[in-house]
């Protein structure tokens, strides 16, 4: 049986990848809409706030990392919660892949 902390880390990484894919998809749709607006001559009135991720985020990135590590450690020590998180991650991944 795999190490529970390894499984929790893998699930956290999967959740992060799902989120990153969602953000990429959202940005691509936004960029396509902006390109379409430029092409049709429609004015672009929405100015999105730049996204600042954990990379290069300084204190904010460190805080996010500490929270993620804390959650992974907590999930790794609770078998019921570990199972629930695993099921949630699998369902979320299946939903994202079917979209």
Kinemage of the C-alpha trace (Angstrom):
@kinemage 1
@onewidth
@group {chain A} dominant
@subgroup {mainchain}
@vectorlist {calphas} color= white
{ca unk a 1} P 0.000 0.000 0.000
{ca unk a 2} L 1.445 3.418 -0.943
{ca unk a 3} L 2.507 5.876 1.734
{ca unk a 4} L -0.516 8.039 2.775
{ca unk a 5} L 1.512 11.244 2.778
{ca unk a 6} L 2.713 10.483 -0.764
{ca unk a 7} L -0.870 9.908 -1.869
{ca unk a 8} L -1.979 13.176 -0.286
{ca unk a 9} L 0.848 15.030 -2.016
{ca unk a 10} L -0.101 13.463 -5.347
{ca unk a 11} L -3.730 14.491 -4.834
{ca unk a 12} L -2.678 18.043 -3.973
{ca unk a 13} L -0.562 18.186 -7.123
{ca unk a 14} L -3.471 16.889 -9.207
{ca unk a 15} L -5.760 19.541 -7.743
{ca unk a 16} L -3.178 22.221 -8.534
{ca unk a 17} L -2.845 20.958 -12.125
{ca unk a 18} L -6.622 20.988 -12.526
{ca unk a 19} L -6.721 24.559 -11.277
{ca unk a 20} L -3.894 25.628 -13.581
{ca unk a 21} L -5.650 24.030 -16.560
{ca unk a 22} L -8.846 25.851 -15.636
{ca unk a 23} L -7.004 29.183 -15.413
{ca unk a 24} L -5.308 28.525 -18.787
{ca unk a 25} L -8.658 27.695 -20.384
{ca unk a 26} L -10.234 30.834 -18.923
{ca unk a 27} L -7.360 33.023 -20.120
{ca unk a 28} L -7.499 31.491 -23.605
{ca unk a 29} L -11.225 32.230 -23.828
{ca unk a 30} L -10.626 35.770 -22.597
{ca unk a 31} L -7.821 36.315 -25.103
{ca unk a 32} L -10.011 34.967 -27.910
{ca unk a 33} L -12.809 37.364 -26.931
{ca unk a 34} L -10.348 40.276 -26.883
{ca unk a 35} L -8.995 39.312 -30.318
{ca unk a 36} L -12.542 39.062 -31.658
{ca unk a 37} L -13.413 42.478 -30.216
{ca unk a 38} L -10.323 44.003 -31.862
{ca unk a 39} L -11.201 42.349 -35.142
{ca unk a 40} L -14.795 43.593 -35.133
{ca unk a 41} L -13.846 47.050 -33.884
{ca unk a 42} L -15.875 46.710 -30.689
{ca unk a 43} L -14.497 48.729 -27.773
{ca unk a 44} L -12.876 46.730 -24.992
{ca unk a 45} L -13.991 48.259 -21.720
{ca unk a 46} L -13.029 45.483 -19.300
{ca unk a 47} L -9.497 45.702 -17.918
{ca unk a 48} L -8.701 42.534 -15.944
{ca unk a 49} L -6.499 42.703 -12.876
{ca unk a 50} L -3.226 40.865 -13.504
{ca unk a 51} L -3.136 37.377 -11.969
{ca unk a 52} L -0.335 36.927 -9.445
{ca unk a 53} L 0.366 33.278 -8.834
{ca unk a 54} L 2.349 31.651 -6.050
{ca unk a 55} L 5.573 31.886 -8.087
{ca unk a 56} L 7.355 35.097 -7.230
{ca unk a 57} L 4.582 36.040 -4.828
{ca unk a 58} L 6.956 36.556 -1.911
{ca unk a 59} L 5.172 36.337 1.409
{ca unk a 60} L 1.867 35.409 -0.216
{ca unk a 61} L 3.471 32.464 -2.015
{ca unk a 62} L 5.114 31.298 1.192
{ca unk a 63} L 1.795 31.467 3.030
{ca unk a 64} L 0.068 29.432 0.298
{ca unk a 65} L 2.851 26.836 0.454
{ca unk a 66} L 2.572 26.550 4.249
{ca unk a 67} L -1.194 26.121 4.018
{ca unk a 68} L -0.887 23.429 1.329
{ca unk a 69} L 1.718 21.514 3.331
{ca unk a 70} L -0.464 21.760 6.448
{ca unk a 71} L -3.497 20.426 4.596
{ca unk a 72} L -1.461 17.581 3.078
{ca unk a 73} L -0.103 16.578 6.497
{ca unk a 74} L -3.573 16.779 8.067
{ca unk a 75} L -5.157 14.718 5.290
{ca unk a 76} L -2.353 12.155 5.448
{ca unk a 77} L -3.061 11.458 9.129
{ca unk a 78} L -6.854 11.024 8.861
{ca unk a 79} L -7.875 7.894 6.894
{ca unk a 80} L -11.510 8.931 6.400
{ca unk a 81} L -10.568 12.406 5.248
{ca unk a 82} L -7.857 10.950 3.016
{ca unk a 83} L -10.460 8.734 1.334
{ca unk a 84} L -12.889 11.640 0.959
{ca unk a 85} L -10.211 13.889 -0.569
{ca unk a 86} L -9.125 11.115 -2.929
{ca unk a 87} L -12.685 10.557 -4.113
{ca unk a 88} L -13.216 14.302 -4.537
{ca unk a 89} L -9.998 14.663 -6.552
{ca unk a 90} L -10.919 11.713 -8.804
{ca unk a 91} L -14.442 13.058 -9.370
{ca unk a 92} L -13.106 16.549 -10.079
{ca unk a 93} L -10.526 15.195 -12.506
{ca unk a 94} L -13.170 13.086 -14.277
{ca unk a 95} L -15.441 16.141 -14.521
{ca unk a 96} L -12.678 18.327 -15.930
{ca unk a 97} L -11.654 15.697 -18.454
{ca unk a 98} L -15.257 15.260 -19.625
{ca unk a 99} L -15.696 19.029 -20.136
